[in-house]
């Protein structure tokens, strides 16, 4: 009968450590890279969503100026200018 140490049985059951050659450093690097990719993917999705739901600028809804007032204003400015 073969005796397994706790570490070996753990490695067999843990999918990331199926083979004993896999060292923890490379595993950590891969995990970190995946996490980073996930973050950037989420950010891109969020940005895309924000772009879609961007608020429309409100148009200037001030009433059109009365032409007579405008003429008066121009005449006042012209008088002050001369």
C-alpha positions, 0 to 999 in steps of 0.5 A: 500500500502506498502512503501519501503525505498530506501535501501530496494528496492535497496536490492531487486533489487541487486542480492547479497542482496536478503535476508536482513540477508546477511551482507556486511562483508561476502559478501566482503569476498566472493567477495575477495576470488573469485577475488583471485581465478580468479587471481590464475587461470589466473596466472596458465593459463599464466604459462601453456602457457609460458611452451608450448611456451618455447624457444628452446635452440640453439645448438652450431653450431660452426664448428668441430675442425680440428683434426690436430689442436687439436693434436697440442694443446694437444702436446703444453699443454703436453710439458708445463706440463712436 
